[in-house]
Amino acid sequence: MVDIKSDQIIETSEERKERFLLEFEKPFKCEKCNERFKKKKYLREHKSEVHSY
């Protein structure tokens, strides 16, 4: 649950932990679709396969 109070987003400890693990385990994020990857190589492959046109 996220509460918004005076332009602040407050996360529960569980949400904070989940976000940390996601960002720690998959630090490379696609700017176009927000998908995350463990390795930069996987992000590059994703971009070339999914977003190239």
mmCIF file of the N, C-alpha and C atoms, coordinates in Angstrom:
data_MODEL
# 
_entry.id   MODEL 
# 
loop_
_atom_site.group_PDB 
_atom_site.id 
_atom_site.type_symbol 
_atom_site.label_atom_id 
_atom_site.label_alt_id 
_atom_site.label_comp_id 
_atom_site.label_asym_id 
_atom_site.label_entity_id 
_atom_site.label_seq_id 
_atom_site.pdbx_PDB_ins_code 
_atom_site.Cartn_x 
_atom_site.Cartn_y 
_atom_site.Cartn_z 
_atom_site.occupancy 
_atom_site.B_iso_or_equiv 
_atom_site.pdbx_formal_charge 
_atom_site.auth_seq_id 
_atom_site.auth_comp_id 
_atom_site.auth_asym_id 
_atom_site.auth_atom_id 
_atom_site.pdbx_PDB_model_num 
ATOM 1   N N  . MET A 1 1  ? 0.834  -1.181 0.000   1.00 0.00 ? 1  MET A N  1 
ATOM 2   C CA . MET A 1 1  ? 0.000  0.000  0.000   1.00 0.00 ? 1  MET A CA 1 
ATOM 3   C C  . MET A 1 1  ? 0.876  1.241  0.000   1.00 0.00 ? 1  MET A C  1 
ATOM 4   N N  . VAL A 1 2  ? 0.509  2.224  -0.806  1.00 0.00 ? 2  VAL A N  1 
ATOM 5   C CA . VAL A 1 2  ? 1.270  3.463  -0.877  1.00 0.00 ? 2  VAL A CA 1 
ATOM 6   C C  . VAL A 1 2  ? 0.346  4.604  -0.477  1.00 0.00 ? 2  VAL A C  1 
ATOM 7   N N  . ASP A 1 3  ? 0.781  5.365  0.499   1.00 0.00 ? 3  ASP A N  1 
ATOM 8   C CA . ASP A 1 3  ? 0.037  6.541  0.927   1.00 0.00 ? 3  ASP A CA 1 
ATOM 9   C C  . ASP A 1 3  ? 0.730  7.776  0.380   1.00 0.00 ? 3  ASP A C  1 
ATOM 10  N N  . ILE A 1 4  ? -0.055 8.700  -0.141  1.00 0.00 ? 4  ILE A N  1 
ATOM 11  C CA . ILE A 1 4  ? 0.527  9.941  -0.639  1.00 0.00 ? 4  ILE A CA 1 
ATOM 12  C C  . ILE A 1 4  ? 0.109  11.064 0.297   1.00 0.00 ? 4  ILE A C  1 
ATOM 13  N N  . LYS A 1 5  ? 1.102  11.661 0.910   1.00 0.00 ? 5  LYS A N  1 
ATOM 14  C CA . LYS A 1 5  ? 0.859  12.765 1.834   1.00 0.00 ? 5  LYS A CA 1 
ATOM 15  C C  . LYS A 1 5  ? 1.822  13.881 1.500   1.00 0.00 ? 5  LYS A C  1 
ATOM 16  N N  . SER A 1 6  ? 1.291  14.999 1.148   1.00 0.00 ? 6  SER A N  1 
ATOM 17  C CA . SER A 1 6  ? 2.084  16.185 0.820   1.00 0.00 ? 6  SER A CA 1 
ATOM 18  C C  . SER A 1 6  ? 3.272  15.864 -0.087  1.00 0.00 ? 6  SER A C  1 
ATOM 19  N N  . ASP A 1 7  ? 2.966  15.255 -1.232  1.00 0.00 ? 7  ASP A N  1 
ATOM 20  C CA . ASP A 1 7  ? 3.960  14.933 -2.263  1.00 0.00 ? 7  ASP A CA 1 
ATOM 21  C C  . ASP A 1 7  ? 5.018  13.924 -1.824  1.00 0.00 ? 7  ASP A C  1 
ATOM 22  N N  . GLN A 1 8  ? 4.752  13.143 -0.819  1.00 0.00 ? 8  GLN A N  1 
ATOM 23  C CA . GLN A 1 8  ? 5.686  12.099 -0.404  1.00 0.00 ? 8  GLN A CA 1 
ATOM 24  C C  . GLN A 1 8  ? 5.028  10.748 -0.635  1.00 0.00 ? 8  GLN A C  1 
ATOM 25  N N  . ILE A 1 9  ? 5.830  9.804  -1.080  1.00 0.00 ? 9  ILE A N  1 
ATOM 26  C CA . ILE A 1 9  ? 5.337  8.441  -1.245  1.00 0.00 ? 9  ILE A CA 1 
ATOM 27  C C  . ILE A 1 9  ? 5.937  7.616  -0.117  1.00 0.00 ? 9  ILE A C  1 
ATOM 28  N N  . ILE A 1 10 ? 5.069  7.010  0.648   1.00 0.00 ? 10 ILE A N  1 
ATOM 29  C CA . ILE A 1 10 ? 5.515  6.224  1.796   1.00 0.00 ? 10 ILE A CA 1 
ATOM 30  C C  . ILE A 1 10 ? 5.301  4.750  1.475   1.00 0.00 ? 10 ILE A C  1 
ATOM 31  N N  . GLU A 1 11 ? 6.373  3.987  1.553   1.00 0.00 ? 11 GLU A N  1 
ATOM 32  C CA . GLU A 1 11 ? 6.301  2.561  1.280   1.00 0.00 ? 11 GLU A CA 1 
ATOM 33  C C  . GLU A 1 11 ? 6.296  1.792  2.594   1.00 0.00 ? 11 GLU A C  1 
ATOM 34  N N  . THR A 1 12 ? 5.654  0.665  2.573   1.00 0.00 ? 12 THR A N  1 
ATOM 35  C CA . THR A 1 12 ? 5.743  -0.221 3.729   1.00 0.00 ? 12 THR A CA 1 
ATOM 36  C C  . THR A 1 12 ? 7.123  -0.884 3.689   1.00 0.00 ? 12 THR A C  1 
ATOM 37  N N  . SER A 1 13 ? 7.532  -1.448 4.786   1.00 0.00 ? 13 SER A N  1 
ATOM 38  C CA . SER A 1 13 ? 8.837  -2.104 4.818   1.00 0.00 ? 13 SER A CA 1 
ATOM 39  C C  . SER A 1 13 ? 8.899  -3.269 3.835   1.00 0.00 ? 13 SER A C  1 
ATOM 40  N N  . GLU A 1 14 ? 7.788  -3.955 3.666   1.00 0.00 ? 14 GLU A N  1 
ATOM 41  C CA . GLU A 1 14 ? 7.743  -5.067 2.719   1.00 0.00 ? 14 GLU A CA 1 
ATOM 42  C C  . GLU A 1 14 ? 7.914  -4.564 1.286   1.00 0.00 ? 14 GLU A C  1 
ATOM 43  N N  . GLU A 1 15 ? 7.264  -3.477 0.938   1.00 0.00 ? 15 GLU A N  1 
ATOM 44  C CA . GLU A 1 15 ? 7.399  -2.900 -0.400  1.00 0.00 ? 15 GLU A CA 1 
ATOM 45  C C  . GLU A 1 15 ? 8.825  -2.402 -0.640  1.00 0.00 ? 15 GLU A C  1 
ATOM 46  N N  . ARG A 1 16 ? 9.403  -1.797 0.362   1.00 0.00 ? 16 ARG A N  1 
ATOM 47  C CA . ARG A 1 16 ? 10.771 -1.305 0.260   1.00 0.00 ? 16 ARG A CA 1 
ATOM 48  C C  . ARG A 1 16 ? 11.734 -2.462 0.018   1.00 0.00 ? 16 ARG A C  1 
ATOM 49  N N  . LYS A 1 17 ? 11.538 -3.543 0.765   1.00 0.00 ? 17 LYS A N  1 
ATOM 50  C CA . LYS A 1 17 ? 12.383 -4.730 0.606   1.00 0.00 ? 17 LYS A CA 1 
ATOM 51  C C  . LYS A 1 17 ? 12.224 -5.325 -0.791  1.00 0.00 ? 17 LYS A C  1 
ATOM 52  N N  . GLU A 1 18 ? 10.990 -5.429 -1.255  1.00 0.00 ? 18 GLU A N  1 
ATOM 53  C CA . GLU A 1 18 ? 10.709 -5.983 -2.580  1.00 0.00 ? 18 GLU A CA 1 
ATOM 54  C C  . GLU A 1 18 ? 11.360 -5.135 -3.676  1.00 0.00 ? 18 GLU A C  1 
ATOM 55  N N  . ARG A 1 19 ? 11.237 -3.823 -3.567  1.00 0.00 ? 19 ARG A N  1 
ATOM 56  C CA . ARG A 1 19 ? 11.836 -2.922 -4.544  1.00 0.00 ? 19 ARG A CA 1 
ATOM 57  C C  . ARG A 1 19 ? 13.361 -3.035 -4.523  1.00 0.00 ? 19 ARG A C  1 
ATOM 58  N N  . PHE A 1 20 ? 13.941 -3.080 -3.339  1.00 0.00 ? 20 PHE A N  1 
ATOM 59  C CA . PHE A 1 20 ? 15.392 -3.220 -3.215  1.00 0.00 ? 20 PHE A CA 1 
ATOM 60  C C  . PHE A 1 20 ? 15.873 -4.498 -3.879  1.00 0.00 ? 20 PHE A C  1 
ATOM 61  N N  . LEU A 1 21 ? 15.207 -5.612 -3.596  1.00 0.00 ? 21 LEU A N  1 
ATOM 62  C CA . LEU A 1 21 ? 15.621 -6.894 -4.180  1.00 0.00 ? 21 LEU A CA 1 
ATOM 63  C C  . LEU A 1 21 ? 15.502 -6.869 -5.699  1.00 0.00 ? 21 LEU A C  1 
ATOM 64  N N  . LEU A 1 22 ? 14.437 -6.286 -6.198  1.00 0.00 ? 22 LEU A N  1 
ATOM 65  C CA . LEU A 1 22 ? 14.253 -6.195 -7.644  1.00 0.00 ? 22 LEU A CA 1 
ATOM 66  C C  . LEU A 1 22 ? 15.372 -5.361 -8.265  1.00 0.00 ? 22 LEU A C  1 
ATOM 67  N N  . GLU A 1 23 ? 15.655 -4.206 -7.690  1.00 0.00 ? 23 GLU A N  1 
ATOM 68  C CA . GLU A 1 23 ? 16.685 -3.329 -8.238  1.00 0.00 ? 23 GLU A CA 1 
ATOM 69  C C  . GLU A 1 23 ? 18.080 -3.908 -8.045  1.00 0.00 ? 23 GLU A C  1 
ATOM 70  N N  . PHE A 1 24 ? 18.288 -4.652 -6.980  1.00 0.00 ? 24 PHE A N  1 
ATOM 71  C CA . PHE A 1 24 ? 19.582 -5.250 -6.718  1.00 0.00 ? 24 PHE A CA 1 
ATOM 72  C C  . PHE A 1 24 ? 19.833 -6.449 -7.629  1.00 0.00 ? 24 PHE A C  1 
ATOM 73  N N  . GLU A 1 25 ? 18.829 -7.284 -7.789  1.00 0.00 ? 25 GLU A N  1 
ATOM 74  C CA . GLU A 1 25 ? 18.981 -8.492 -8.599  1.00 0.00 ? 25 GLU A CA 1 
ATOM 75  C C  . GLU A 1 25 ? 18.944 -8.197 -10.091 1.00 0.00 ? 25 GLU A C  1 
ATOM 76  N N  . LYS A 1 26 ? 18.184 -7.182 -10.456 1.00 0.00 ? 26 LYS A N  1 
ATOM 77  C CA . LYS A 1 26 ? 18.072 -6.818 -11.875 1.00 0.00 ? 26 LYS A CA 1 
ATOM 78  C C  . LYS A 1 26 ? 18.279 -5.303 -12.013 1.00 0.00 ? 26 LYS A C  1 
ATOM 79  N N  . PRO A 1 27 ? 19.516 -4.876 -11.984 1.00 0.00 ? 27 PRO A N  1 
ATOM 80  C CA . PRO A 1 27 ? 19.793 -3.437 -11.963 1.00 0.00 ? 27 PRO A CA 1 
ATOM 81  C C  . PRO A 1 27 ? 19.651 -2.727 -13.308 1.00 0.00 ? 27 PRO A C  1 
ATOM 82  N N  . PHE A 1 28 ? 19.581 -3.469 -14.405 1.00 0.00 ? 28 PHE A N  1 
ATOM 83  C CA . PHE A 1 28 ? 19.547 -2.841 -15.721 1.00 0.00 ? 28 PHE A CA 1 
ATOM 84  C C  . PHE A 1 28 ? 18.114 -2.752 -16.225 1.00 0.00 ? 28 PHE A C  1 
ATOM 85  N N  . LYS A 1 29 ? 17.656 -1.540 -16.440 1.00 0.00 ? 29 LYS A N  1 
ATOM 86  C CA . LYS A 1 29 ? 16.257 -1.294 -16.762 1.00 0.00 ? 29 LYS A CA 1 
ATOM 87  C C  . LYS A 1 29 ? 16.126 -0.712 -18.167 1.00 0.00 ? 29 LYS A C  1 
ATOM 88  N N  . CYS A 1 30 ? 15.192 -1.244 -18.916 1.00 0.00 ? 30 CYS A N  1 
ATOM 89  C CA . CYS A 1 30 ? 14.892 -0.727 -20.245 1.00 0.00 ? 30 CYS A CA 1 
ATOM 90  C C  . CYS A 1 30 ? 14.101 0.569  -20.097 1.00 0.00 ? 30 CYS A C  1 
ATOM 91  N N  . GLU A 1 31 ? 14.546 1.618  -20.781 1.00 0.00 ? 31 GLU A N  1 
ATOM 92  C CA . GLU A 1 31 ? 13.876 2.909  -20.678 1.00 0.00 ? 31 GLU A CA 1 
ATOM 93  C C  . GLU A 1 31 ? 12.531 2.932  -21.403 1.00 0.00 ? 31 GLU A C  1 
ATOM 94  N N  . LYS A 1 32 ? 12.367 2.047  -22.366 1.00 0.00 ? 32 LYS A N  1 
ATOM 95  C CA . LYS A 1 32 ? 11.145 2.059  -23.168 1.00 0.00 ? 32 LYS A CA 1 
ATOM 96  C C  . LYS A 1 32 ? 9.995  1.275  -22.541 1.00 0.00 ? 32 LYS A C  1 
ATOM 97  N N  . CYS A 1 33 ? 10.304 0.152  -21.901 1.00 0.00 ? 33 CYS A N  1 
ATOM 98  C CA . CYS A 1 33 ? 9.220  -0.680 -21.374 1.00 0.00 ? 33 CYS A CA 1 
ATOM 99  C C  . CYS A 1 33 ? 9.373  -1.004 -19.884 1.00 0.00 ? 33 CYS A C  1 
ATOM 100 N N  . ASN A 1 34 ? 10.428 -0.519 -19.265 1.00 0.00 ? 34 ASN A N  1 
ATOM 101 C CA . ASN A 1 34 ? 10.685 -0.712 -17.828 1.00 0.00 ? 34 ASN A CA 1 
ATOM 102 C C  . ASN A 1 34 ? 10.949 -2.154 -17.412 1.00 0.00 ? 34 ASN A C  1 
ATOM 103 N N  . GLU A 1 35 ? 11.205 -3.005 -18.351 1.00 0.00 ? 35 GLU A N  1 
ATOM 104 C CA . GLU A 1 35 ? 11.595 -4.374 -17.999 1.00 0.00 ? 35 GLU A CA 1 
ATOM 105 C C  . GLU A 1 35 ? 13.015 -4.342 -17.434 1.00 0.00 ? 35 GLU A C  1 
ATOM 106 N N  . ARG A 1 36 ? 13.316 -5.254 -16.519 1.00 0.00 ? 36 ARG A N  1 
ATOM 107 C CA . ARG A 1 36 ? 14.629 -5.258 -15.862 1.00 0.00 ? 36 ARG A CA 1 
ATOM 108 C C  . ARG A 1 36 ? 15.402 -6.530 -16.192 1.00 0.00 ? 36 ARG A C  1 
ATOM 109 N N  . PHE A 1 37 ? 16.754 -6.397 -16.141 1.00 0.00 ? 37 PHE A N  1 
ATOM 110 C CA . PHE A 1 37 ? 17.634 -7.504 -16.496 1.00 0.00 ? 37 PHE A CA 1 
ATOM 111 C C  . PHE A 1 37 ? 18.796 -7.602 -15.526 1.00 0.00 ? 37 PHE A C  1 
ATOM 112 N N  . LYS A 1 38 ? 19.306 -8.824 -15.375 1.00 0.00 ? 38 LYS A N  1 
ATOM 113 C CA . LYS A 1 38 ? 20.437 -9.056 -14.483 1.00 0.00 ? 38 LYS A CA 1 
ATOM 114 C C  . LYS A 1 38 ? 21.736 -8.531 -15.072 1.00 0.00 ? 38 LYS A C  1 
ATOM 115 N N  . LYS A 1 39 ? 21.870 -8.624 -16.382 1.00 0.00 ? 39 LYS A N  1 
ATOM 116 C CA . LYS A 1 39 ? 23.126 -8.236 -17.025 1.00 0.00 ? 39 LYS A CA 1 
ATOM 117 C C  . LYS A 1 39 ? 22.870 -7.206 -18.115 1.00 0.00 ? 39 LYS A C  1 
ATOM 118 N N  . LYS A 1 40 ? 23.834 -6.343 -18.286 1.00 0.00 ? 40 LYS A N  1 
ATOM 119 C CA . LYS A 1 40 ? 23.732 -5.318 -19.317 1.00 0.00 ? 40 LYS A CA 1 
ATOM 120 C C  . LYS A 1 40 ? 23.614 -5.953 -20.700 1.00 0.00 ? 40 LYS A C  1 
ATOM 121 N N  . LYS A 1 41 ? 24.294 -7.064 -20.870 1.00 0.00 ? 41 LYS A N  1 
ATOM 122 C CA . LYS A 1 41 ? 24.227 -7.808 -22.130 1.00 0.00 ? 41 LYS A CA 1 
ATOM 123 C C  . LYS A 1 41 ? 22.781 -8.182 -22.463 1.00 0.00 ? 41 LYS A C  1 
ATOM 124 N N  . TYR A 1 42 ? 22.038 -8.641 -21.458 1.00 0.00 ? 42 TYR A N  1 
ATOM 125 C CA . TYR A 1 42 ? 20.638 -9.035 -21.675 1.00 0.00 ? 42 TYR A CA 1 
ATOM 126 C C  . TYR A 1 42 ? 19.784 -7.827 -22.045 1.00 0.00 ? 42 TYR A C  1 
ATOM 127 N N  . LEU A 1 43 ? 20.077 -6.693 -21.442 1.00 0.00 ? 43 LEU A N  1 
ATOM 128 C CA . LEU A 1 43 ? 19.355 -5.474 -21.781 1.00 0.00 ? 43 LEU A CA 1 
ATOM 129 C C  . LEU A 1 43 ? 19.632 -5.084 -23.236 1.00 0.00 ? 43 LEU A C  1 
ATOM 130 N N  . ARG A 1 44 ? 20.881 -5.130 -23.643 1.00 0.00 ? 44 ARG A N  1 
ATOM 131 C CA . ARG A 1 44 ? 21.235 -4.807 -25.041 1.00 0.00 ? 44 ARG A CA 1 
ATOM 132 C C  . ARG A 1 44 ? 20.526 -5.746 -26.015 1.00 0.00 ? 44 ARG A C  1 
ATOM 133 N N  . GLU A 1 45 ? 20.515 -7.037 -25.697 1.00 0.00 ? 45 GLU A N  1 
ATOM 134 C CA . GLU A 1 45 ? 19.838 -8.005 -26.564 1.00 0.00 ? 45 GLU A CA 1 
ATOM 135 C C  . GLU A 1 45 ? 18.345 -7.717 -26.630 1.00 0.00 ? 45 GLU A C  1 
ATOM 136 N N  . HIS A 1 46 ? 17.764 -7.417 -25.493 1.00 0.00 ? 46 HIS A N  1 
ATOM 137 C CA . HIS A 1 46 ? 16.337 -7.084 -25.430 1.00 0.00 ? 46 HIS A CA 1 
ATOM 138 C C  . HIS A 1 46 ? 16.037 -5.873 -26.311 1.00 0.00 ? 46 HIS A C  1 
ATOM 139 N N  . LYS A 1 47 ? 16.832 -4.832 -26.182 1.00 0.00 ? 47 LYS A N  1 
ATOM 140 C CA . LYS A 1 47 ? 16.612 -3.615 -26.978 1.00 0.00 ? 47 LYS A CA 1 
ATOM 141 C C  . LYS A 1 47 ? 16.689 -3.905 -28.469 1.00 0.00 ? 47 LYS A C  1 
ATOM 142 N N  . SER A 1 48 ? 17.678 -4.696 -28.861 1.00 0.00 ? 48 SER A N  1 
ATOM 143 C CA . SER A 1 48 ? 17.834 -4.968 -30.290 1.00 0.00 ? 48 SER A CA 1 
ATOM 144 C C  . SER A 1 48 ? 16.721 -5.875 -30.825 1.00 0.00 ? 48 SER A C  1 
ATOM 145 N N  . GLU A 1 49 ? 16.233 -6.784 -30.008 1.00 0.00 ? 49 GLU A N  1 
ATOM 146 C CA . GLU A 1 49 ? 15.190 -7.708 -30.469 1.00 0.00 ? 49 GLU A CA 1 
ATOM 147 C C  . GLU A 1 49 ? 13.787 -7.116 -30.381 1.00 0.00 ? 49 GLU A C  1 
ATOM 148 N N  . VAL A 1 50 ? 13.528 -6.367 -29.313 1.00 0.00 ? 50 VAL A N  1 
ATOM 149 C CA . VAL A 1 50 ? 12.162 -5.914 -29.065 1.00 0.00 ? 50 VAL A CA 1 
ATOM 150 C C  . VAL A 1 50 ? 11.907 -4.489 -29.571 1.00 0.00 ? 50 VAL A C  1 
ATOM 151 N N  . HIS A 1 51 ? 12.886 -3.621 -29.420 1.00 0.00 ? 51 HIS A N  1 
ATOM 152 C CA . HIS A 1 51 ? 12.641 -2.203 -29.695 1.00 0.00 ? 51 HIS A CA 1 
ATOM 153 C C  . HIS A 1 51 ? 13.314 -1.682 -30.957 1.00 0.00 ? 51 HIS A C  1 
ATOM 154 N N  . SER A 1 52 ? 13.979 -2.523 -31.697 1.00 0.00 ? 52 SER A N  1 
ATOM 155 C CA . SER A 1 52 ? 14.604 -2.047 -32.931 1.00 0.00 ? 52 SER A CA 1 
ATOM 156 C C  . SER A 1 52 ? 13.581 -2.092 -34.068 1.00 0.00 ? 52 SER A C  1 
ATOM 157 N N  . TYR A 1 53 ? 13.590 -1.075 -34.878 1.00 0.00 ? 53 TYR A N  1 
ATOM 158 C CA . TYR A 1 53 ? 12.692 -1.036 -36.023 1.00 0.00 ? 53 TYR A CA 1 
ATOM 159 C C  . TYR A 1 53 ? 13.207 -0.149 -37.088 1.00 0.00 ? 53 TYR A C  1 
# 
